[in-house]
Amino acid sequence: MEDCTISRRRCLFKTKHCKTLVELEKGVDGLFGSFARLDSRISSVGLTAAKIDHLQWQTALKCDITEYGEFVCSFDAPIDENFEFLGI
């Protein structure tokens, strides 16, 4: 009779243990899924930041080219205007 009780207890313990392991496994799978989504979002943010940096660089370059173009075009103006532009 005692052996039967011990066997039942062992069986119950094993069942509870298996349920706990299954729950832990589901939790770990959920964590891996969350980390994968987080990694994807971080990559997306990095790409967006790179695009913003590139657009800022292009905007600065456009301003520099426009300013240079205005400077070059100013030499087509009469001599008096050229001296004024140069601060002479």
PASEBA-1860 file (N, C-alpha, C; in nm, 3 decimals):
! residues 88
1> MEDCTISR> 0.082/-0.119/0.000/0.000/0.000/0.000/0.087/0.126/0.000 ~ 0.194/0.121/0.080/0.282/0.236/0.087/0.351/0.261/-0.047 ~ 0.391/0.155/-0.113/0.455/0.168/-0.244/0.362/0.234/-0.345 ~ 0.235/0.202/-0.335/0.135/0.260/-0.424/0.123/0.410/-0.400 ~ 0.125/0.452/-0.273/0.115/0.594/-0.238/0.239/0.669/-0.287 ~ 0.354/0.608/-0.270/0.478/0.669/-0.317/0.476/0.681/-0.469 ~ 0.428/0.581/-0.535/0.419/0.584/-0.682/0.325/0.694/-0.728 ~ 0.212/0.709/-0.657/0.116/0.815/-0.693/0.179/0.953/-0.673
9> RRCLFKTK> 0.247/0.968/-0.559/0.312/1.096/-0.531/0.418/1.128/-0.638 ~ 0.494/1.026/-0.672/0.597/1.041/-0.775/0.533/1.081/-0.908 ~ 0.424/1.018/-0.940/0.353/1.046/-1.065/0.297/1.189/-1.063 ~ 0.238/1.231/-0.950/0.186/1.367/-0.938/0.299/1.469/-0.948 ~ 0.411/1.441/-0.880/0.525/1.530/-0.885/0.577/1.543/-1.029 ~ 0.585/1.429/-1.098/0.634/1.428/-1.237/0.539/1.507/-1.326 ~ 0.409/1.492/-1.305/0.310/1.565/-1.384/0.322/1.716/-1.360 ~ 0.332/1.755/-1.233/0.348/1.897/-1.201/0.478/1.952/-1.259
17> HCKTLVEL> 0.581/1.871/-1.248/0.712/1.911/-1.300/0.704/1.932/-1.452 ~ 0.639/1.842/-1.521/0.626/1.853/-1.666/0.544/1.976/-1.705 ~ 0.437/2.003/-1.631/0.357/2.122/-1.658/0.440/2.249/-1.639 ~ 0.518/2.250/-1.533/0.603/2.366/-1.505/0.705/2.385/-1.617 ~ 0.763/2.276/-1.664/0.860/2.287/-1.773/0.795/2.336/-1.901 ~ 0.674/2.290/-1.929/0.602/2.336/-2.048/0.573/2.485/-2.038 ~ 0.530/2.531/-1.920/0.503/2.673/-1.900/0.630/2.756/-1.914 ~ 0.739/2.706/-1.859/0.867/2.777/-1.873/0.911/2.784/-2.020
25> EKGVDGLF> 0.891/2.676/-2.091/0.928/2.673/-2.232/0.846/2.774/-2.312 ~ 0.717/2.784/-2.282/0.632/2.883/-2.349/0.681/3.024/-2.317 ~ 0.717/3.046/-2.192/0.768/3.178/-2.153/0.896/3.214/-2.225 ~ 0.986/3.117/-2.234/1.114/3.141/-2.304/1.088/3.166/-2.453 ~ 0.997/3.090/-2.513/0.963/3.113/-2.654/0.906/3.254/-2.673 ~ 0.823/3.296/-2.579/0.768/3.431/-2.584/0.876/3.537/-2.576 ~ 0.974/3.514/-2.488/1.087/3.608/-2.476/1.167/3.617/-2.605 ~ 1.194/3.502/-2.665/1.268/3.503/-2.791/1.191/3.578/-2.898
33> GSFARLDS> 1.059/3.560/-2.902/0.976/3.633/-2.998/0.982/3.783/-2.972 ~ 0.976/3.821/-2.845/0.983/3.963/-2.810/1.118/4.023/-2.849 ~ 1.226/3.949/-2.823/1.359/3.998/-2.860/1.373/4.010/-3.011 ~ 1.314/3.917/-3.085/1.320/3.924/-3.231/1.248/4.049/-3.282 ~ 1.130/4.078/-3.225/1.056/4.198/-3.266/1.133/4.324/-3.226 ~ 1.192/4.323/-3.109/1.270/4.438/-3.063/1.389/4.461/-3.154 ~ 1.458/4.355/-3.191/1.572/4.366/-3.281/1.529/4.424/-3.415 ~ 1.415/4.379/-3.464/1.363/4.431/-3.590/1.332/4.580/-3.580
41> RISSVGLT> 1.273/4.620/-3.470/1.240/4.762/-3.451/1.365/4.846/-3.437 ~ 1.464/4.795/-3.367/1.590/4.869/-3.352/1.656/4.887/-3.489 ~ 1.654/4.783/-3.571/1.710/4.793/-3.706/1.636/4.898/-3.787 ~ 1.503/4.899/-3.774/1.422/4.996/-3.846/1.454/5.138/-3.802 ~ 1.471/5.157/-3.672/1.506/5.290/-3.620/1.644/5.332/-3.672 ~ 1.736/5.237/-3.676/1.870/5.267/-3.728/1.866/5.309/-3.874 ~ 1.785/5.240/-3.954/1.772/5.277/-4.095/1.709/5.415/-4.110 ~ 1.608/5.444/-4.028/1.545/5.576/-4.032/1.644/5.685/-3.994
49> AAKIDHLQ> 1.724/5.659/-3.892/1.826/5.757/-3.850/1.927/5.780/-3.961 ~ 1.966/5.674/-4.030/2.061/5.688/-4.141/2.000/5.770/-4.254 ~ 1.872/5.749/-4.282/1.805/5.827/-4.386/1.797/5.973/-4.348 ~ 1.765/6.001/-4.221/1.758/6.140/-4.174/1.894/6.206/-4.186 ~ 2.000/6.135/-4.145/2.135/6.189/-4.154/2.170/6.219/-4.300 ~ 2.134/6.129/-4.390/2.162/6.148/-4.533/2.086/6.269/-4.586 ~ 1.959/6.283/-4.546/1.880/6.398/-4.592/1.936/6.529/-4.538 ~ 1.984/6.529/-4.415/2.045/6.649/-4.358/2.172/6.685/-4.435
57> WQTALKCD> 2.249/6.582/-4.470/2.372/6.605/-4.546/2.336/6.662/-4.683 ~ 2.234/6.607/-4.748/2.193/6.656/-4.880/2.144/6.801/-4.870 ~ 2.069/6.834/-4.765/2.019/6.969/-4.747/2.134/7.068/-4.729 ~ 2.232/7.029/-4.648/2.349/7.115/-4.627/2.426/7.133/-4.758 ~ 2.440/7.025/-4.833/2.511/7.032/-4.961/2.436/7.123/-5.058 ~ 2.305/7.110/-5.063/2.224/7.195/-5.150/2.243/7.342/-5.116 ~ 2.242/7.373/-4.986/2.264/7.512/-4.943/2.401/7.562/-4.986 ~ 2.503/7.477/-4.969/2.639/7.517/-5.008/2.648/7.539/-5.159
65> ITEYGEFV> 2.586/7.451/-5.237/2.590/7.465/-5.383/2.515/7.590/-5.427 ~ 2.401/7.615/-5.364/2.323/7.735/-5.397/2.403/7.861/-5.366 ~ 2.466/7.863/-5.250/2.547/7.978/-5.210/2.664/7.998/-5.306 ~ 2.729/7.888/-5.344/2.841/7.897/-5.438/2.792/7.946/-5.574 ~ 2.676/7.895/-5.617/2.619/7.939/-5.745/2.588/8.088/-5.745 ~ 2.533/8.137/-5.636/2.505/8.280/-5.625/2.635/8.359/-5.629 ~ 2.739/8.308/-5.564/2.868/8.375/-5.564/2.925/8.382/-5.706 ~ 2.920/8.271/-5.777/2.973/8.268/-5.914/2.891/8.358/-6.004
73> CSFDAPID> 2.759/8.355/-5.989/2.672/8.439/-6.073/2.694/8.587/-6.045 ~ 2.739/8.619/-5.926/2.759/8.760/-5.892/2.870/8.823/-5.977 ~ 2.958/8.744/-6.035/3.064/8.798/-6.118/3.014/8.842/-6.254 ~ 2.891/8.804/-6.289/2.830/8.852/-6.413/2.769/8.990/-6.394 ~ 2.760/9.036/-6.271/2.703/9.168/-6.242/2.806/9.278/-6.276 ~ 2.760/9.399/-6.286/2.856/9.510/-6.310/2.962/9.515/-6.201 ~ 3.074/9.577/-6.230/3.189/9.580/-6.141/3.154/9.638/-6.004 ~ 3.076/9.742/-5.999/3.041/9.804/-5.871/2.970/9.704/-5.779
81> ENFEFLGI> 2.880/9.624/-5.835/2.807/9.526/-5.754/2.901/9.416/-5.704 ~ 2.999/9.378/-5.785/3.094/9.275/-5.743/3.172/9.319/-5.620 ~ 3.215/9.443/-5.619/3.291/9.494/-5.505/3.205/9.501/-5.380 ~ 3.078/9.537/-5.397/2.988/9.542/-5.283/2.968/9.402/-5.224 ~ 2.951/9.305/-5.312/2.928/9.167/-5.268/3.050/9.115/-5.191 ~ 3.168/9.151/-5.238/3.291/9.105/-5.174/3.327/9.190/-5.052 ~ 3.256/9.297/-5.030/3.281/9.381/-4.914/3.396/9.479/-4.936 ~ 3.425/9.507/-5.062/3.537/9.599/-5.094/3.481/9.738/-5.119
END
